[in-house]
Amino acid sequence: MVECTRRIEFDAGHRVIGHQNKCKYMHGHRYALEITARADKLNELGMVVDFGELKSIMKGWVDKNFDHNVILHQDDKKLGDFISSQTEQDVYYLKNNPTAENIALHLKSDIIPLLFTKNLFDIVKLKLYETPNAFVEVIV
């Protein structure tokens, strides 16, 4: 069994409803997402998956939905509507607070199954860095 990982970076704003400290305010992060694929055997070129394929599929989705956008809880629609109306900024809504944990779980449960189907490899792990020193890891 062999694993390979591709790192994707993006910038996004968010806030955490109900947080007792400064994360209750709108702020941004330079996120880094590491997506890990695993295969029992290598493909005909000797790879689990081409790093470019991981980048193309995952980064394409991230660029469209997260990069330079605002990620909010679906109950934060009033703020999202205001942001969109004033700035033409895109807003991506989650069912839960947009913590690193919830963003990673959303990717695992809702996005990865749509993007990676019928492959000779499996996506087995996501690591999402909210800062260079703080990350969450989700085993798919």
Order of alpha helices (4+ residues) and beta strands (2+ residues): beta-beta-alpha-alpha-beta-alpha-beta-alpha-alpha-beta-beta
